[in-house]
Amino acid sequence: GKIKDFKKQKQYFEKSISILESLNQTESDSYAKLQSGLCSSHVELKEYVKALQYCKKAEKLFKELNLNTYELGSVYSNIGIVLEQQKKKDEAFNYFKKSDKVFLRTCEKCQISLTPVYRVIDGDFLSSCEVLPWVDRANEIETALGDKFKGKKRKYVYDAERCRDARVFEFIDLHFKDIKNEN
């Protein structure tokens, strides 16, 4: 099944990395992207210590090579997942924000750009009102991706809509208080 595929994928990345190392091409964008892929494989296999090791290596390479591709967003997202597993909530949230920022520039409406958005929405990072822009972003991406994602409702939608209503009523209350005070 799925685990076997990720193990096979991990082996492919390891073999490819060792080939590039033997050719002394560790300063290339291919090498950085392979490190990113290996990081993702370890995350999928829930091998978080190894994942963080390869993610950090990939992050460093992407910065050194000045690569601002969607793969960097994926690296940040994976680091966020690992940190979330390690209960480092604030650091994880920062990496999800970094990831989203990269995806907004490089791959705004790609399926992969939903990863940090869903993690923030489903995680315990923000109040239901603070999560509202993230919910809107998820809906926007899902709509752009078409029927495959349309109507994918999660527990956050209700809270976000209730939050929107609360803001509207708050505005109305303030407005009517102003009118009463004028009379």
N, C-alpha and C positions, 0 to 999 in steps of 0.2 A: 503494500500500500504506500501511503504517503511518506511514512518514515523512511522506507527503503529508497524512495526517490530523492529525499534530502540527503541521505547517506551517500548515494551515488553522485549527487550534485556536489557534495562536499569533496568527494574524491577527485572529481573533475577539476574543481578549483585548486585543490592542493597540487595536483599534477601539473596544471597550467602554470601555477606560481613557481613551482620548482624548475620548470623549463625556462621561464623568464629569468629566474635567479641564475641559472647555469649560463644564460646568454648575457648576464650582467645588465639586465634591463629593468632594474628595480626603481628607476626614476621615470617610468613611463605612465601615461594615463591608463594603459591596459593593465599594468600591475596594480595600480590603485583600484581600478574597477573589479579586478579579480579578488583583491583583499576585501572589498565591499561585499562581493558575492559570497565569499567564505564566511564573513561575518553573518550575513543573512541565513546561511545554511545552519550555522551554530545556534542562532536564535530560534529557528524553526524546530531544531532538535532539542531545544531547551538546555543547551550547553552554554550557560550564561557567562561563566568565567572565560572560556575560550572566545565566546562571541565578543565580549568586551575587549579582549586582547586584539583581535583582528579589526574590530570597529575603530579602536583608537589608532591603530596603525594606518588604516584607510583614511581616517579623518586627517591625520598628520600629512599623509601623501597628497590628499586633495588640496590642502592648504598650501603646501610647498609648491605644488604644480599649478596653483591658481585655477583649479578646475571647479567651476560652478555649475555642475551638471545635476540632473535629477538624482543620480547615484549618491551624491553628497547628502541630499535630502533623505535618502534611504538609510545612509549611515547614521545620520542624526536620529532618525526614527528608531533604528535598532538600538542605539545607545540609550535612548529614552526608555525603551521596553526593558532593557537589562536593568537600568537604574530603578525602574518601577518595581521590578521583581525583587530588588535589593532593598526596597522600602525607602529609597532616597527620593521622596516625592518632589521636592522643589527642583532638584537637579534634573529629574526626569521631565518635569513640566517644561523647564527651560529648553531641553533638547527637542521636545515635541514642537515648541514654538519655533526653534531654529529650523527644524525640518519643514514645517509649514511655510516658513518664509522662503526657503529654497524652492519648494514646489510651486509657490505662487509665481516665481520668476521663470521656472524651467518647464513645468509640466502641470499647469494649474488645474486642468480638468482630466487628469489621468487617474486611473483606478488606484494606483499606488499612493496618490496624494491624499487618499482617504485615511490611510493608516494613522498618521499623527492626529488627525481630526477626530476620528473615532476614539482613539486612546484618551484624548483630553475630555471628550464628552462622557465616555463611560467610566473614566477614572474619577478619583475623589479629589480633583484639583480645584474646582471652582463651584460656587453656589449656582443654583439653577438659573438665576438671572445673569450671572457673569458668563455662563456657558452659551448664552443665546447667540452671539456672533458665530460661534463654532458650529452650532446647529444649523444656522443659516448657510454657512459654508458647506456643510455636509449635504444639505438639500440641493444647493446649487450644483455641486459636483455630481451628485447622483442623477439629477435631472439631465445634465450635460452628457452623462454616460448612457442615457437612454433607458429603455424598459427593463433592462437587466437589474437596475437598482431602484427604479421608481417604486414608490410606495413602501420602501423598506423602513418601517416604523420601529422606533426603539422607545424605551422608557422615558428618554429625555424630552421627547416631543411634547408630551402633555405638560411637563413642568415649564418648558420654554414658552408654550402658548399661554399658560396661566400667568407667567411672568410678564409677558407682553400686555395681557389684559390689566394686570396690576399697574403697569406703567401708565396705561391709558387712563385708568380710574384715578391714579395719583394726579395726573395732569388736569383732569376734569375737576377734581376736588380743589386743587390750587387755584384754578381759573375761577370757580364759583366763590371761593373765599375772597379773591380779589374784587369780584363784582359786589359782594355783600359789603366789603369794607369801603367801597366807593360810595355806597348809598347811605 
